[in-house]
């Protein structure tokens, strides 16, 4: 990755928004409905606010650390051993996100589009496309994402509006669904959807303006949080609980409900297009970031040779669970354990860095 990437505020905002919303376009809303019933939209507001607070807490330290990533801060305080530990934690978090999405996507494509095609073959084509995307580089991916992602957001907004005739207000009552405890206590585990904010810290050294990073991160949370609330509210108004907790892909199920005249009755085909491009961008961006973490941690000269190896390893790892349901359930439980790490790394490492630097300045 170049020392400086010429990203403007819009590109950075849409890039982080894509990393956050990609999971919302798949199976994540289902877990909200399983936790709090048709009050999932309230839980979506709740977890979005928590993510905003935690992100604001982490960026507060930027005034003391500048535009250094947690990897650079770890190297400054604990030398190479601490840097390797932090890099391994980051790798586990990214791997849990990307491997899950890769398998979920290929299984969903098989169910929705290619029922007679083997999942392994779909994964091969997907992996090759992701490798090509990652080879394009971070700057190119950011530009492509900035061109496409507004269309994704527009698609979701149109879908929510067009479904208005199917809404039944009675479906979201009782207002707190399965109970306030489920929303505000058990719902804490669903903040895993926003752990992708860690990626913003990893690309921090390569951005020219720290204020732009702060603004883009906050705007990305606002955009993705609003999207999640709209999807959950639209779905809850359309399907009563507990029926609403049965479907695996909430946005896809909503797209199947759209009917606009006699000649436009396959809105899900447009969803599948948006869905595919979003996932390809998500995976390609993360593969590049992950390879950059390896390169910086182990002082490697070249980054691109790592890309095919990384994609292959993640694809094989994603097939370890027998079924996609087993994968989602196991990954969901695993991500719950990673939530504290993902949110605390950008806070704890800067604190350690500040303490060490103050001691060093006093000893001089």
N, C-alpha and C positions, 0 to 999 in steps of 0.2 A: 504494500500500500504506500502510496506517495506520502511524503512528509506533510503536504498540504493538499487537501481535496477542495476544489472550488465548488462547494455546495452553498446554495443560497438558503434562506430560511424556509421557503416553500418546499424545496426538495428534501431537506432534512426532516421537516414536519411530516410530509407524506411518507417518507421512508420508515420512520418510527411508527407511524399510524398503520402502515401495512403489516409490520411485524406484530403489532398488537391485534389487528382486526382479522388476520389470517386464521387464527384459532376460533374467532367468533363466527367465521363462515363455515366452520366444521362442527365438531361435536361438543364444544365447550358449553353452549347454552343449555344443552341437555342436563349437565351436572347441576346447573342452577335450579332447574325445574325439579330435579330429584331431591335437592336440598330444601327448597322453600316453596315448592308447588307453584301456583300461578302468581305468587308474589315475587317471582324471579326478577321482575323489572325493578322492584324496590331493592332487592339484593344487589342488582347491577349498579344502581346509584350508590349504594353503600360501599361496594368494593372499589368503585371508581374514585370515590372521595378518599378512601384509605390509600390508594395508589398515589393520588395527588399529594397527600400529606407526606408520605414516605419519600416521594421524589423531591418535594420541596426541602425536606430535611437533609437529603443527600447533597443537593446543589448549594446549600448554605455553606458548605465547606470549600466550594470553589474559590471563594475569596482568599483562602489561605493556601490552597494547593495549586491554583491556576488551572491550566488545561491538561493536567497529567491524569492518565487513566489509573485504575487501581493496580494494574500490573507495574506501571512505572513507580507508583508510590510504594508498592510492596518491595521493589528492588532497592529503593532508596533507604528503606527502613530495615529490612531483614535480609538484604542482599539476594543472591540467587535462590537459596532454599525457600524463602517466603514467597518469592515470585513464582516458583514452580508450584507451590501449594495452591496459591490463588489461581494460577492458570488451570490447574487440574479441576478446581471447584467450578470455574467458569466453563470448562469443557464439559463437565457432567451436566450442568444446567442447560447449555445449548444442545447437547446431545439428546437429553430428555425431551426437549421441545421439537427438534428437527426430526429425529427418528420416528416419533409418534405421528407427526404430521405426514411424513412420507408414506408410512404404511396405511394410515387412515385414508389418505388421498387415493392411493392405488386400489385399495379395497372398494372404496366408494365408486371409483370409475368403473370397476368391474361390475358392480351391482347396477349402476345407473346407465352406463353407456355400452360396455363391452362384456356382457354376461358370459359369452362363450370363449373369452380370451383368458388365459392363465394370468394370475396375479403377478407371477414372477416376470412374465414378458412385459407386462405394463410397467413394472418397476424398472426394468432395464431401459425402456424408452424414456421414462421419467428421469432416471439417473443420468443418462447421456445428455438430456436437455439441461439438467441442472449443472452438469460439468461445463457445458458450453457457456451457460449463463455466467457461472463463476469466473470462467476464463476471460470474459469481457471486461472484468474489473469493476471496482466499486463505483467509480465515477459514471461509467456507462449504465450500470444497473440503477443508479439513482436517477439519471435522466429518464430512462424508460419507465421507471416507477412513477415519476412525477407526471409523465404523459398519460399513463394508464389509470392510476389509482383514483383520480377524480371521477372517472367513469364508473368505477366500482362503487364509490360512495353514492353517486347519482342513481345507480341501479338499485341499491338498497332502499333509498328514499322513495323511488317510484314504486317499488314493490310494496312498501308499507302503506303508501297512499292508495294504490289501486285495490288493496285488500280491504279497504274501509267497509264495503257492503257486507263482508263476512264477520265483522266484529260484533261480539255480544258482551256488553258491559258486565252482565251477570257472571261471566266466566272468571273474572278476576276477584270475585268475592268468595270467602272472606278476604278482606284487604291484605292481611298479613299471612295469607296462605296457610302453611302448616304450623305457623307460630313465630313470634318475634325471636325466640331463642334460636330457631333454625336459621333465621335471616342474619342475625347480628352476632351470634356465637359460632355456630357451625359454619356460617357463611364466610368466616375468616379464611378458611382453606381455599376458597375460590378466588382469592387474590392472586392465585397462580397465573391467571390470565395476563397479568400486567408485569410478570417477571421479565418480559422481553425488554423492559426499560433498561436493563443491564447493558444491552447492546449500545445504548447511547453513551454510556461511560467508556466503553471500549473504543469507540471511534472519536472520543473527545480530543485526543492529541492531534488529530488530523483535520480538525475544524478551526477555521481562522478566527472565529469570534465567539467568546464564551457566553456573551449575552444572547446570541442567536441560539446557542445550545439550550439555554434555560427556557427561552420563549418557545422553541420548537418542541421541547419535551412536554411542557405544559399544554400546548395546543394539541399535541398528539394524544395526550390523556383525555382531553376534552372531546376530541373527534371520536376516538375509539369508545369512550364511555357512553357518549350519546348514541353511537351505533348499536352498542350492546343493549342499552335501555330500549331503543326502538324495536329491535328484533325480539326481545323478550316480551315487551308489551304487546306487540302485534301478534305474536304467537299465542300468548296467554289469552288475548281477546278472541282468538279464532278457535282454540281447542280448550275444552274444559279439563280440569284436573280430576282424576289422575291420568286421563288419556294423553295429556300433553307431555307426560314424562316418558312415554313409550318410544317416540321416534328418535333415531340416532342423529340425523342431520336436520336440525331445526330450520335453518334458512332454506335448504332444499325443499323441505316439506311445505314451507310457505310459498315457494315459487310454483309448486304444483297446484296451488289453490287459485292462482291468478287466471282469470278468464277475461279477455278484452275483445269482445265481438266474435263473430263466427269464424274469422280466418286467423285469429291470433290466440291460440289456445295451448301453446307449448312454451310458456314463459320459462320453464325449467331449462330449456336448451340455452337460453341466454345466460341463465344462472351458471350452467356448467362451463360456459366460456369464461365468464368472470372468475369463477371459482378456480379454473385451471391456471390462468395467467397469474392470479394472486398467489397461488401456491408455488408456482415456478419462481416467481420473484422472491417470495419469502425464503425458500430453500436456498436459492443461489446467493442471496445476500448473506445468509447465515453461514453458508459454507465458506464464503470468502472471509468473513469475520473470524471464523474458527481457525482457518488456515493462517490468518494473520497473527492470531494469538500464539499458535505454534511457532511461527517464524520469529516473532519477537522474544518469546520465552527462551528458545533454544538457540538463538542467534544464527538462524539459517540464512543462507545467502539468497535462495530462490523460494518463491511462494507457490507458483503454479504447479510444480510437480506434486505438491501435497494434495491438490484438489481431487484428482481421480481416486486416490487412496482413501481420502476422507469420505467421499460420497459412497464408495463401495463398502467401507466399514459401517457407515450409518445404515445403509440399505440392508446389509446382512443382520445387523443388530435389531432392526425393526421387525424381522421375521422370527425372532426368538419366541414370542408368545404364539400360541396355536391359532387363535382367532383374533379378529380386530376388536371384538368386545373385551376379550382378555387383555389385549394390548392397552385399550383405553382405561380399563379399570386399574390395571397394574401401574400404568404411567401416571394416572391421576393420584393414586396413593403415594407414588414415589415423588411426584412434584410437590405434594403437601409437605414432605420432609425438606424439600429444597427451598421452599418459600422464604424461611428466615435467612438462609444463606444469601439468596438472590437480592433481598432487600437490605441486608445488614452489611454486605461487602462494601458497597459505595459509602457507607457511613463509618464502619469500624476501621477500615484501612486508613482513610484520611485522618481519623482521630489519632491512631497510632503514629502516623507520619508527623502530625503537628506536635505531639508530645516529644517525639525523638528529635525533631528539628529544634525545639525550644531548649532541650537539654544540651544539644550540640552547641547552640549559640551561647549558652551560659558557660560552657566549659572552655570557650575560646578566650 
